[in-house]
Amino acid sequence: MKPTTLSVHVSRFLSDYLGGQRDLSPNTIKAYRDVIVLLLRFCRDEKGLVIERLELHHIDAQLIGDFLNYLQNERSCSVRTINQRLAVLHAFFRYLQVEEPEKLLQCQRILAIPLRRFVRKEVGYLSKARLAALLEQPDITRPVGRRDAVLLSLLYDAGARVQEIINLTAGDVRLESPAQVRILGKGRKVRMVPLMENTVYLLRQYINENALALPERYDSPVFCNRQGNRLTRAGVNYILQKHVKTAQESDPAFNQKVTPHTLRHTKAMHLVEGGISLDIVRDFLGHVDIKTTELYARANLEMKRAAIEKISPTPVPDIPSWKENKTLLGWLQRL
């Protein structure tokens, strides 16, 4: 069977364009692929289209709109998830409009589909006391406890995403002054992140204990599970939740939901509270757009405003009713 125009361009988009020209990570390419798979299944199951016969002209703005509604109504996806799916489709049709100029109008109609608006949740982060209570939970008398202590400390201290911590190898860690870790972030961008003394102390002991300083261990993962394999996202979350549960049992008031990303938010908020400029915080976290970093500044301002109002409520002045202003009433009536 002759390949369809859709199959040819999807293959080139995922392999040649994303992997070759944009040099995106395998995980990012998989995420793009999964969205396209969802769209193909929608075409087959909901629209009755045969995947082997799908052509580019079948994927128009109307079908994409129906697909987004399907994600919301049938799969109960959140607005953020729907926007992520739409962003992937935008990327594909932005690529396609150059490859197939005759499809330019079709592509631009799809690119004109706006992202859905939503109310951003408040940034969830831990206070310094709660953070300290969490970091104290691992039992450092046991090897697995020492691993957990280093893992949690590094998640916070480096302000790293969980996948960035999972991908760390022994060669990414520098303990000589100035101590730092090399992190491969989104878009395969590398950033150097400085480490605090306590984290350096824990890391040095952990690396020596696990012989990670040997030259032949340069490419070995820093964090492994009991089977000696690299930790997974689920594994990191399991470790975190285990220690969060222990900390919450000893402090009933500590009922906050904590995820690995909460530690990243916590580091960012502590930097902002410490007066660090947003430019530096952006580079520290590896954000592409400073608008993402501004979320922490806004959250910090709201926190300060709430604290000020709590200790010094704003007095309500005794302002007379506008209805008593005869001059204003007359002017309004003349309008």
Buried (B, 14 or more C-beta within 10 A) or exposed (E): EEEBBBBEBBEBBBEEBBBEEBEBBEEBBEBBBEBBEBBBEBBBEEEEBEEEEBEBEBBBBEBBEBBBEBBBEEEEBEBEEBBBBBEBBBBBBEBBBEBBEEBEEBBEBBBEBEEEEEEEEEBBBBEEEBBEBBBBBBEBEEEEBBBBBBBBBBBBBBBBBBBBBBBBBBBBBBBEEEBBBBBBBBEEEEBEBBBEEEBBBBBBBBBEEBEBEEEEBEEBBBBBBEEEEBBEEEBBBEBBBEBBEBBBEEEEEBEEEBBBBBBBBBBBBBBBBEEEEBEEBBBBBBBEEEEEBBBBBEBBEEBEEEEEEEEEEEEEEEEEEEEEEEEEEEEEEEE
